[in-house]
Amino acid sequence: MRVFHGDPIKLAAPDPVLSAELLEFVARRYGLSVQSPRKLGGSFNLNVQLDNHVLRMYGPWVSAERLSELQRIRGILQTRGVPIPDLRPALDGSSWCSFGDCVLEVERYVAGAPMRSFEQLRLGMQMLGQLHSLMADLEVQVPPPLANHLPEELALAATQDVVALIHTWEPTPQEEHYAEIAETLARTLPVMGLPRQPAHGDFWDNNVLFSENALVAILDFDFMGMRPRVDDLALPLCYFFQFGGQLSQVRELIAAYDSGATPPLSEHERRALPSAMARLALSFLQYLLLPGGEAYAQRARREFNSGRGPACEWWLNALRDPALQEVAFLS
């Protein structure tokens, strides 16, 4: 069951790298000083600070049409007051450029720290509610080639494909255990049939920047797509709860989201949240299916044993606790 939209050959291509040739190209096309480049974080893109700007070069799986779509929607959201860094056009006025098989853009650098403290997270959830309200009338016409999202209606079939792959490994007893857990979790999750709208896709950590308790920038719309808004909210709640957050605090974060959202979450959406949070553990299993070569396959297998499989087991156990439904999610 295919849950990504990118060209498999391009998805298997190496990540973009910083080179002297790339810096020379950017200096020529954008008129920027490239004497002291500083690599920033990023799992799929190359992000480099140059002067007071950020060069973002996408992997070859991101098309020019997809980048134009991202820029279009970010521009609309900017005009609606969302703190998104300004785009810097090239000297010829272009909003993006091609370098080899990759597309790139340059935007203004915004200094800030990742969303970490509970107060920052509370303010971030309020902003996410506002963001969803401001995006509700938009349409994402070019889907992300890859995202940390597993549509609810595809969760079981896609997970079964992963389990079938694991069975070809000559799996260890631990791997067989985690494969069984993953399929059990997928069978546990209901299909809620919620309406879809544009969603950020990765609203967490260093994609939401703060200066003390002031939110100064929302970055990285790379996974933006059409999905239920609770699937977007599920990502920060999943990480927070799985790594030690209390249910009472989760409820505070949901209330913060509702304070920014118009309309607030319905009871049906609230009931969908625990399943959406648990489905994230299954979504990361889809990376096992990407055609990345032997080295990639071995790394993905290690991650399955050390992180992805245990996360599925953690969420299967969490869903069995009635408190997850009654205490945290029902108003």
KOLNU-551618 format. One record per residue (C-alpha): x, y, z; residue in three letters. Coordinates in pm, whole numbers. Each point is the difference from the previous one (the first is absolute). Layout:
N
xx = X&yy = Y&zz = Z&code = ALA;
...
//
This chain:
331
xx = 0&yy = 0&zz = 0&code = MET;
xx = 172&yy = 317&zz = -122&code = ARG;
xx = -43&yy = 295&zz = 237&code = VAL;
xx = 254&yy = 238&zz = -154&code = PHE;
xx = -35&yy = 201&zz = -321&code = HIS;
xx = 360&yy = 46&zz = -107&code = GLY;
xx = 188&yy = -174&zz = -280&code = ASP;
xx = 157&yy = -309&zz = 169&code = PRO;
xx = 327&yy = 50&zz = -186&code = ILE;
xx = 24&yy = 361&zz = 115&code = LYS;
xx = -104&yy = -92&zz = 355&code = LEU;
xx = 299&yy = -236&zz = 9&code = ALA;
xx = 240&yy = 275&zz = -113&code = ALA;
xx = 260&yy = 136&zz = 245&code = PRO;
xx = -83&yy = 309&zz = 203&code = ASP;
xx = 131&yy = 329&zz = -144&code = PRO;
xx = 347&yy = 103&zz = 118&code = VAL;
xx = 182&yy = 328&zz = 50&code = LEU;
xx = 270&yy = 59&zz = -260&code = SER;
xx = 219&yy = 279&zz = -132&code = ALA;
xx = -190&yy = -16&zz = -329&code = GLU;
xx = -333&yy = 49&zz = 177&code = LEU;
xx = 131&yy = 299&zz = 194&code = LEU;
xx = 138&yy = 156&zz = -317&code = GLU;
xx = -339&yy = -51&zz = -169&code = PHE;
xx = -187&yy = 165&zz = 288&code = VAL;
xx = 244&yy = 293&zz = 11&code = ALA;
xx = -49&yy = 58&zz = -370&code = ARG;
xx = -378&yy = -41&zz = -8&code = ARG;
xx = -88&yy = 174&zz = 328&code = TYR;
xx = 285&yy = 244&zz = 59&code = GLY;
xx = 65&yy = -140&zz = 349&code = LEU;
xx = 330&yy = -30&zz = 180&code = SER;
xx = 81&yy = -369&zz = 41&code = VAL;
xx = 327&yy = 36&zz = 188&code = GLN;
xx = -118&yy = -144&zz = 332&code = SER;
xx = -274&yy = -259&zz = -64&code = PRO;
xx = -153&yy = -166&zz = 308&code = ARG;
xx = -194&yy = -320&zz = -39&code = LYS;
xx = -328&yy = -7&zz = 187&code = LEU;
xx = -210&yy = -300&zz = 98&code = GLY;
xx = -229&yy = -192&zz = -231&code = GLY;
xx = -86&yy = -363&zz = -65&code = SER;
xx = -68&yy = 14&zz = -376&code = PHE;
xx = 115&yy = 343&zz = -123&code = ASN;
xx = 331&yy = 178&zz = -2&code = LEU;
xx = -39&yy = 318&zz = 208&code = ASN;
xx = 292&yy = 243&zz = 9&code = VAL;
xx = 22&yy = 344&zz = 160&code = GLN;
xx = 163&yy = 255&zz = -230&code = LEU;
xx = 25&yy = 359&zz = 121&code = ASP;
xx = -340&yy = 69&zz = 150&code = ASN;
xx = -175&yy = -252&zz = -223&code = HIS;
xx = -62&yy = -373&zz = -22&code = VAL;
xx = 65&yy = -202&zz = -312&code = LEU;
xx = -238&yy = -296&zz = -15&code = ARG;
xx = 74&yy = -262&zz = -264&code = MET;
xx = -256&yy = -277&zz = -33&code = TYR;
xx = 71&yy = -360&zz = -88&code = GLY;
xx = -54&yy = -108&zz = -363&code = PRO;
xx = -335&yy = -153&zz = 99&code = TRP;
xx = -145&yy = 353&zz = 43&code = VAL;
xx = -121&yy = 140&zz = -331&code = SER;
xx = -10&yy = 362&zz = -110&code = ALA;
xx = -381&yy = -27&zz = 2&code = GLU;
xx = 3&yy = -110&zz = 364&code = ARG;
xx = 237&yy = 282&zz = 104&code = LEU;
xx = -216&yy = 255&zz = -184&code = SER;
xx = -302&yy = -136&zz = 190&code = GLU;
xx = 180&yy = 37&zz = 333&code = LEU;
xx = 98&yy = 357&zz = -84&code = GLN;
xx = -352&yy = 87&zz = -113&code = ARG;
xx = -162&yy = -116&zz = 323&code = ILE;
xx = 272&yy = 144&zz = 223&code = ARG;
xx = -46&yy = 334&zz = -173&code = GLY;
xx = -375&yy = -4&zz = 63&code = ILE;
xx = 55&yy = -86&zz = 365&code = LEU;
xx = 253&yy = 281&zz = 34&code = GLN;
xx = -260&yy = 250&zz = -115&code = THR;
xx = -233&yy = -143&zz = 265&code = ARG;
xx = 248&yy = 71&zz = 277&code = GLY;
xx = 179&yy = -333&zz = 42&code = VAL;
xx = 368&yy = 54&zz = 97&code = PRO;
xx = 165&yy = -162&zz = -301&code = ILE;
xx = 344&yy = 126&zz = -114&code = PRO;
xx = 8&yy = 221&zz = -308&code = ASP;
xx = 108&yy = -161&zz = -325&code = LEU;
xx = 300&yy = 160&zz = -176&code = ARG;
xx = -28&yy = -13&zz = -379&code = PRO;
xx = 300&yy = -60&zz = -222&code = ALA;
xx = 155&yy = 296&zz = -180&code = LEU;
xx = -217&yy = -72&zz = -305&code = ASP;
xx = -314&yy = 0&zz = 215&code = GLY;
xx = -45&yy = -377&zz = 11&code = SER;
xx = -146&yy = -140&zz = 322&code = SER;
xx = 195&yy = -324&zz = -36&code = TRP;
xx = 289&yy = -141&zz = -200&code = CYS;
xx = 113&yy = -341&zz = -125&code = SER;
xx = 341&yy = -141&zz = 82&code = PHE;
xx = 63&yy = -338&zz = -156&code = GLY;
xx = -296&yy = -223&zz = 81&code = ASP;
xx = -109&yy = 216&zz = 296&code = CYS;
xx = -202&yy = 316&zz = 50&code = VAL;
xx = 97&yy = 262&zz = 255&code = LEU;
xx = -126&yy = 320&zz = 158&code = GLU;
xx = 140&yy = 269&zz = 230&code = VAL;
xx = -186&yy = 160&zz = 288&code = GLU;
xx = 78&yy = 243&zz = 280&code = ARG;
xx = 171&yy = -151&zz = 304&code = TYR;
xx = -198&yy = 31&zz = 322&code = VAL;
xx = 185&yy = -42&zz = 328&code = ALA;
xx = -184&yy = -209&zz = 255&code = GLY;
xx = 4&yy = -309&zz = 216&code = ALA;
xx = -204&yy = -318&zz = -59&code = PRO;
xx = -335&yy = -46&zz = 175&code = MET;
xx = 103&yy = -186&zz = 315&code = ARG;
xx = -154&yy = 121&zz = 328&code = SER;
xx = -357&yy = -83&zz = 93&code = PHE;
xx = -98&yy = 367&zz = -19&code = GLU;
xx = 146&yy = 23&zz = -350&code = GLN;
xx = -182&yy = -316&zz = -97&code = LEU;
xx = -327&yy = 142&zz = 135&code = ARG;
xx = 47&yy = 318&zz = -205&code = LEU;
xx = 96&yy = -211&zz = -299&code = GLY;
xx = -321&yy = -201&zz = 21&code = MET;
xx = -202&yy = 322&zz = 10&code = GLN;
xx = 186&yy = 112&zz = -313&code = MET;
xx = -67&yy = -337&zz = -166&code = LEU;
xx = -373&yy = 51&zz = 58&code = GLY;
xx = 24&yy = 343&zz = -160&code = GLN;
xx = 205&yy = -141&zz = -288&code = LEU;
xx = -258&yy = -266&zz = -75&code = HIS;
xx = -275&yy = 261&zz = -1&code = SER;
xx = 199&yy = 219&zz = -241&code = LEU;
xx = 72&yy = -297&zz = -230&code = MET;
xx = -350&yy = -145&zz = -4&code = ALA;
xx = -111&yy = 169&zz = -324&code = ASP;
xx = 316&yy = -99&zz = -191&code = LEU;
xx = 76&yy = -307&zz = -209&code = GLU;
xx = 329&yy = -188&zz = -33&code = VAL;
xx = 0&yy = -101&zz = -365&code = GLN;
xx = 345&yy = -165&zz = -11&code = VAL;
xx = 36&yy = -259&zz = 280&code = PRO;
xx = 326&yy = -52&zz = 189&code = PRO;
xx = 218&yy = -271&zz = -158&code = PRO;
xx = 66&yy = -137&zz = 349&code = LEU;
xx = -140&yy = 88&zz = 342&code = ALA;
xx = -15&yy = -128&zz = 357&code = ASN;
xx = -369&yy = -71&zz = -51&code = HIS;
xx = -197&yy = -319&zz = -49&code = LEU;
xx = -360&yy = 51&zz = -116&code = PRO;
xx = -238&yy = -183&zz = 232&code = GLU;
xx = -168&yy = -191&zz = -281&code = GLU;
xx = 336&yy = -138&zz = -119&code = LEU;
xx = 151&yy = -78&zz = 341&code = ALA;
xx = -81&yy = -371&zz = 14&code = LEU;
xx = 89&yy = -88&zz = -360&code = ALA;
xx = 321&yy = 204&zz = 12&code = ALA;
xx = 104&yy = -156&zz = 331&code = THR;
xx = -66&yy = -347&zz = -138&code = GLN;
xx = 236&yy = 80&zz = -287&code = ASP;
xx = 268&yy = 93&zz = 253&code = VAL;
xx = -62&yy = -320&zz = 194&code = VAL;
xx = 30&yy = -202&zz = -321&code = ALA;
xx = 336&yy = 168&zz = -66&code = LEU;
xx = 122&yy = -79&zz = 354&code = ILE;
xx = -85&yy = -367&zz = -57&code = HIS;
xx = 250&yy = -2&zz = -291&code = THR;
xx = 285&yy = 96&zz = 232&code = TRP;
xx = 28&yy = -334&zz = 177&code = GLU;
xx = -114&yy = 207&zz = 298&code = PRO;
xx = 123&yy = -38&zz = 353&code = THR;
xx = -254&yy = -87&zz = 273&code = PRO;
xx = 1&yy = 368&zz = 102&code = GLN;
xx = -74&yy = 111&zz = -356&code = GLU;
xx = -281&yy = -254&zz = -28&code = GLU;
xx = -142&yy = 132&zz = 327&code = HIS;
xx = 7&yy = 363&zz = -113&code = TYR;
xx = -150&yy = -93&zz = -339&code = ALA;
xx = -290&yy = -173&zz = 176&code = GLU;
xx = -41&yy = 302&zz = 230&code = ILE;
xx = -9&yy = 238&zz = -298&code = ALA;
xx = -271&yy = -197&zz = -178&code = GLU;
xx = -202&yy = -32&zz = 322&code = THR;
xx = 25&yy = 376&zz = 50&code = LEU;
xx = -111&yy = 64&zz = -358&code = ALA;
xx = -302&yy = -227&zz = 47&code = ARG;
xx = -86&yy = 184&zz = 323&code = THR;
xx = -25&yy = 345&zz = -159&code = LEU;
xx = -343&yy = 107&zz = -127&code = PRO;
xx = -66&yy = 189&zz = -322&code = VAL;
xx = -175&yy = 316&zz = 115&code = MET;
xx = -69&yy = 165&zz = -335&code = GLY;
xx = 85&yy = 356&zz = 105&code = LEU;
xx = -4&yy = 292&zz = -247&code = PRO;
xx = 333&yy = 105&zz = -149&code = ARG;
xx = 169&yy = 334&zz = -41&code = GLN;
xx = 354&yy = 129&zz = -52&code = PRO;
xx = 227&yy = -90&zz = 292&code = ALA;
xx = 356&yy = 107&zz = 81&code = HIS;
xx = 125&yy = -357&zz = 29&code = GLY;
xx = 292&yy = 39&zz = 242&code = ASP;
xx = -96&yy = 251&zz = 270&code = PHE;
xx = 261&yy = -85&zz = 258&code = TRP;
xx = 336&yy = 88&zz = 155&code = ASP;
xx = 230&yy = 206&zz = -224&code = ASN;
xx = -275&yy = 72&zz = -253&code = ASN;
xx = -161&yy = 235&zz = 253&code = VAL;
xx = 243&yy = 267&zz = 124&code = LEU;
xx = -29&yy = 208&zz = 316&code = PHE;
xx = 179&yy = 299&zz = 147&code = SER;
xx = -63&yy = -70&zz = 367&code = GLU;
xx = -380&yy = -45&zz = -2&code = ASN;
xx = -67&yy = 190&zz = -321&code = ALA;
xx = -62&yy = -214&zz = -308&code = LEU;
xx = 212&yy = 154&zz = -276&code = VAL;
xx = -14&yy = -243&zz = -292&code = ALA;
xx = -173&yy = -306&zz = -141&code = ILE;
xx = 227&yy = -191&zz = -236&code = LEU;
xx = 8&yy = -312&zz = -217&code = ASP;
xx = -332&yy = -56&zz = -173&code = PHE;
xx = 164&yy = -284&zz = -198&code = ASP;
xx = -252&yy = -264&zz = 116&code = PHE;
xx = -301&yy = 229&zz = -49&code = MET;
xx = -298&yy = -183&zz = -146&code = GLY;
xx = -373&yy = -63&zz = 19&code = MET;
xx = -95&yy = -196&zz = 313&code = ARG;
xx = -219&yy = 23&zz = 311&code = PRO;
xx = 122&yy = 282&zz = 223&code = ARG;
xx = 21&yy = -242&zz = 296&code = VAL;
xx = 273&yy = -187&zz = -189&code = ASP;
xx = 205&yy = 322&zz = 12&code = ASP;
xx = -76&yy = 59&zz = 367&code = LEU;
xx = 82&yy = -365&zz = 75&code = ALA;
xx = 371&yy = 44&zz = -80&code = LEU;
xx = 96&yy = 240&zz = 282&code = PRO;
xx = -240&yy = -172&zz = 242&code = LEU;
xx = 144&yy = -341&zz = -88&code = CYS;
xx = 358&yy = 105&zz = 66&code = TYR;
xx = -90&yy = 186&zz = 317&code = PHE;
xx = -203&yy = -283&zz = 151&code = PHE;
xx = 222&yy = -288&zz = -112&code = GLN;
xx = 309&yy = 161&zz = 149&code = PHE;
xx = -135&yy = 75&zz = 345&code = GLY;
xx = -277&yy = 260&zz = -21&code = GLY;
xx = -294&yy = -40&zz = 234&code = GLN;
xx = -359&yy = -47&zz = -117&code = LEU;
xx = -104&yy = 311&zz = 193&code = SER;
xx = 257&yy = 197&zz = -200&code = GLN;
xx = -119&yy = -156&zz = -326&code = VAL;
xx = -347&yy = 125&zz = 81&code = ARG;
xx = 143&yy = 351&zz = 56&code = GLU;
xx = 163&yy = -16&zz = -342&code = LEU;
xx = -324&yy = -103&zz = -166&code = ILE;
xx = -177&yy = 288&zz = 174&code = ALA;
xx = 272&yy = 236&zz = -127&code = ALA;
xx = -57&yy = -129&zz = -353&code = TYR;
xx = -376&yy = 55&zz = 35&code = ASP;
xx = 61&yy = 357&zz = 119&code = SER;
xx = 162&yy = 78&zz = -335&code = GLY;
xx = -217&yy = -211&zz = -229&code = ALA;
xx = -322&yy = 102&zz = -168&code = THR;
xx = -194&yy = -221&zz = 43&code = PRO;
xx = 146&yy = -187&zz = 297&code = PRO;
xx = 34&yy = -377&zz = -12&code = LEU;
xx = -325&yy = -193&zz = -15&code = SER;
xx = -64&yy = -298&zz = 227&code = GLU;
xx = 52&yy = -226&zz = -304&code = HIS;
xx = 342&yy = 157&zz = -60&code = GLU;
xx = 94&yy = -33&zz = 365&code = ARG;
xx = -89&yy = -370&zz = -8&code = ARG;
xx = 223&yy = -38&zz = -306&code = ALA;
xx = 306&yy = 156&zz = 163&code = LEU;
xx = 138&yy = -304&zz = 189&code = PRO;
xx = -17&yy = -213&zz = -315&code = SER;
xx = 164&yy = 276&zz = -204&code = ALA;
xx = 281&yy = 22&zz = 254&code = MET;
xx = 54&yy = -378&zz = -3&code = ALA;
xx = -10&yy = -12&zz = -381&code = ARG;
xx = 315&yy = 212&zz = -10&code = LEU;
xx = 196&yy = -298&zz = 130&code = ALA;
xx = -127&yy = -199&zz = -299&code = LEU;
xx = 70&yy = 284&zz = -243&code = SER;
xx = 373&yy = -19&zz = 68&code = PHE;
xx = 1&yy = -369&zz = -94&code = LEU;
xx = -70&yy = 104&zz = -360&code = GLN;
xx = 362&yy = 109&zz = -36&code = TYR;
xx = 90&yy = -370&zz = -3&code = LEU;
xx = -171&yy = -27&zz = -340&code = LEU;
xx = 205&yy = 270&zz = -171&code = LEU;
xx = 250&yy = -125&zz = -261&code = PRO;
xx = 312&yy = 140&zz = 162&code = GLY;
xx = 258&yy = -273&zz = -61&code = GLY;
xx = 169&yy = -240&zz = 239&code = GLU;
xx = 154&yy = 260&zz = 232&code = ALA;
xx = -333&yy = 177&zz = 34&code = TYR;
xx = -182&yy = -328&zz = 63&code = ALA;
xx = 241&yy = -97&zz = 277&code = GLN;
xx = -35&yy = 338&zz = 169&code = ARG;
xx = -379&yy = -18&zz = -23&code = ALA;
xx = 6&yy = -350&zz = 147&code = ARG;
xx = 207&yy = 120&zz = 295&code = ARG;
xx = -246&yy = 284&zz = 56&code = GLU;
xx = -287&yy = -246&zz = -10&code = PHE;
xx = 157&yy = -200&zz = 281&code = ASN;
xx = 115&yy = 292&zz = 211&code = SER;
xx = -281&yy = 253&zz = -46&code = GLY;
xx = -284&yy = -67&zz = -244&code = ARG;
xx = -103&yy = -342&zz = 130&code = GLY;
xx = 15&yy = 102&zz = 367&code = PRO;
xx = -207&yy = 311&zz = -79&code = ALA;
xx = -274&yy = -218&zz = -152&code = CYS;
xx = -2&yy = -213&zz = 314&code = GLU;
xx = -10&yy = 310&zz = 224&code = TRP;
xx = -302&yy = 137&zz = -183&code = TRP;
xx = -183&yy = -332&zz = -8&code = LEU;
xx = 30&yy = -12&zz = 378&code = ASN;
xx = -94&yy = 369&zz = 37&code = ALA;
xx = -321&yy = -47&zz = -198&code = LEU;
xx = -108&yy = -270&zz = 244&code = ARG;
xx = -6&yy = 255&zz = 282&code = ASP;
xx = -351&yy = 153&zz = 24&code = PRO;
xx = 152&yy = 313&zz = 152&code = ALA;
xx = 147&yy = 90&zz = -337&code = LEU;
xx = -352&yy = 47&zz = -134&code = GLN;
xx = -197&yy = 118&zz = 299&code = GLU;
xx = 242&yy = 229&zz = 182&code = VAL;
xx = 185&yy = 169&zz = -283&code = ALA;
xx = -224&yy = 23&zz = -301&code = PHE;
xx = -365&yy = 35&zz = 88&code = LEU;
xx = -117&yy = 347&zz = 93&code = SER;
//
